[in-house]
Amino acid sequence: MNILMNVRVLSLLALLLTVSQLVPLLVALLLAEDTVPFLRSMAIGGAVSLLYFLTSSAENKLQPRDGILIVGLGWAMATVLAGLPFVFGYWMGWVDSWFETASGFTTTGASILTDVEILPKSQLFWRSEIQWLGGMGILLLAIAILPFLGVGGMEILKAEVPGPTKDRLVPRVASTARILWVIYFGITVANILVFMGSGMDFLEATNHAFATMATGGYSTRNASLAAFSPAAQWWCTVFMTIAGANFLLHYRLLYRRDLGIVKDPELLTYLGIILVVGLFIGLVLMQVQGKDLELAMRHSFFNVVSIMTTTGFANDNFALWPLFLQVILLNLMVIGGMAGSTAGGIKVVRLVMVWRLFLAILDRLMVPRRISLPKYAGVVIPPEVMEGSLIMVVVFLFVMLLSVIVLTAVGVDFTTAFSAALSCLANVGPGIAKVGPIENYAFIPDVGKLLLTVTMIAGRLELFTVLILFFPRFWRGR
């Protein structure tokens, strides 16, 4: 393990976080708000980044274990450093700050704030910017400039990009990262423009576009998107759907004009689930709550997409919906968005592969002599990929149930504990019961918040990247 190079890359990450705070600092200056929290935070981040110059003798080489360590420690460090403005602004304590910032970077959107509107606009902007950076993965930004260090970034990319596959868009990892960021930035700008056209001012449009593209869910209003026009809510639904799709498909469509993406099995399943569940819930809301067609469908599709893409915005209190509709939303949390997107959950592609395996097993049971292998897009699924998908599902459920046990042990009721554990592990944010769409996580004891913080980070990195750090064999290197 190349410790010096690991420290060098982490110090570069600290520098990126420090520079990123220049934007909310500028917002604070323009709005005559307190700049001290950002200045103090940037001073500490700048001090950490000095390690970059002290590790110039590091060997320019990274191994897979280095990539895992950098990603794990990088996310832990980022959530601490990025939370300093909240602490220095006296808005949160250390535990609450770590929870809120980890929720932002992991694009979970769970918050301990009981009244978000009392925060200065510069702090709210930083809170949204954290989500935007975490959406694509703050370390992918570092990959784009790793050639300046003379280091290939594939080891980091393997540990960072969510999903069961790690396809490159182009041969060089740095070029891949740049393309992803160009697409991400471009769609974000488009999102800002349509939000402004829907009645938001520039600052609120930017805040919500950041959170939408990151599938994060932090809003500047206590009422979330319900505080804005129906047009803004419909546009938000569209862009959440885009953000929950595989960015490889965005690349193929925008750069290669490849319309063949419409045949992608994961995309068809993803859009199919949204369409079927959205229509079903909308019809139920019309029948049960007496809503008109537009209102019922807007509330239904918005919340279905928000939950499935693990964004966490709300435009209606779905805690007042019939219980079986809330259970459907909980199931959508588990599924999540597409692999290679900013969404959380176990990913639609795993659902597709497990379903194909199920059909193959049924086929073999009905015709024992037949050789039936699960296929994806016409290609037989490699055993190691199928194995990884199944293990991911099992580990996801195991970690969730373990979290529920700990939360109930510190005094959280079972329904709330189950919902909070699932929501944080899947990086959704809102749940049901006491952590519903108009509630928050402020009441949870500090031990529970610390657990959920680790859970959010583990869920964002698809569990294995974090869990492997707790195995002695990883550190022994054998």
Secondary structure, DSSP 8 states (H G I E B T S, - for coil): --HHHHHHHHHHHHHHHHHHTHHHHHHHHHTT---HHHHHHHHHHHHHHTHHHHTTT--S---HHHHHHHHHHHHHHHHHHTTHHHHHTTSS-HHHHHHHHHHHHTT------S-GGGS-HHHHHHHHHHHHHHHH-HHHHHHHHGGGGT---HHHHHHHS-SS----SSSSHHHHHHHHHHHHHHHHHHHHHHHHHTT--HHHHHHHHHHHHTT----SSTTGGGGS-HHHHHHHHHHHHHHTS-HHHHHHHHHH--GGGGG-HHHHHHHHHHHHHHHHHHHHHHHHH---HHHHHHHHHHHHHHHHTT----SS-GGGS-HHHHHHHHHHHHH-S-TTSS--SS-HHHHHHHHHHHHHHHHHHHSTTS----EETTEE--HHHHHHHHHHHHHHHHHHHHHHHHHHHTT--HHHHHHHHHHHHTT----SGGGSTT--STTS-HHHHHHHHHHHHHHHTTTHHHHGGG-HHHHHT-
